[in-house]
Amino acid sequence: MIGEVSEGRILRTILERTPASAFSLLGPGDDAAVISAPSGAVVATTDTLVEGPDFRAAWTNGYDLGWKAAAVNLADVAAMGARPTALLVALAVPKERRLSFVAALADGFRDACDALAPGCAVVGGDLTVSATLTVAVTALGDLEGRTAVTRAGARAGDDVAIAGEMGVAAHGLSVLFSRFHPDGTAVPVDPTKLAEGEAEAIAAQLRPVPPIGLGPVAAVAGATAMMDVSDGLALDARRLAEASGVTLSLEASALGVHPRRALAGGEDHALLATFPAGALPPGFRQIGSVIPAVENAPLLCDGEPVGPLGWDPYRDAGADAV
């Protein structure tokens, strides 16, 4: 158990499983890492996963948690049009957790970086003890000489496009809560109780695979605005529209078999972007267009205003379950 080993042993367990970043000038072992930034600008983001509101121990293992914690941060870097270069990981771990859990967590970080952002790796972080398992990650990225793509650049006449899944992870979360959460307590998933497609949906929730490499591709193609869809397409599209002072007009037929699920569902970590008309790069598909701002309607679907569907941690959890 964690409470029976030293901090040094835990660190060695993590570092043995995490190779050096391709951008690291000085890796773990000193007071701080040194990361190269060839473009002269650094993109930085942070995200925290807390046991309870963000994940349940009965549903996720150390490997999946490490993968997801890496993936959600890599997606934010990609959404700026940058290439991820390094992760800093702060862990608060209960004493009763086994060292093998931390090892699996490190493996998840390593494999997520290798699969989604080759060259990126964990370069440092912090360890502490807590009654609540918490994983806080800071991700860094390099713009490679480009200007960052923000939420504020969409223009009337642009195409609205998406790369990645919509609503699948939220469907998986719905299955978990409806099938494996009796009496308000999470229980392990029984694969024999899953219908067709539900295992894949749960996997999308627990181990998302965002299109990280398409962030820089979108930037090179001239994306005028972009963001990571983490809280649901409807909520995040509203944010992009409001930041840009425009209205996004979506087409339900472009949102797949379950348009509401696509609008309300979050945590797929797709990339939502706007491009000059006709300039979509491979990997992106058009789902609508940008029009001049419509009063009190930053988001339309088939011409009708869309309310703030999606995940807001300060609203009632599960309000928009799909």
Secondary structure, 3 states (H helix, E strand, C coil): CHHHCCHHHHHHHHHCCCCCCCCEEECCCCCCCEECCCCCCEEEEEEEEEECCCECCCCCCHHHHHHHHHHHHHHHHHCCCCEEEEEEEEEEECCCCCHHHHHHHHHHHHHHHHHHCCCCEEEEEEEEECCCCEEEEEEEEECCCCCCCCCCCCCCCCEEEEECCCCHHHHHHHHHHHHCCHHHCCCCCCHHHCCCCHHHHHHHHHCCCCCCCHHHHHHHCCCCEEEEECCCHHHHHHHHHHHHCEEEEECHHHCCCCHHHHHHCCCCCEEEEEECCCCCCCCCEEEEEEEECECCECEEECCEECCCCCCCCCCCCCCCCC
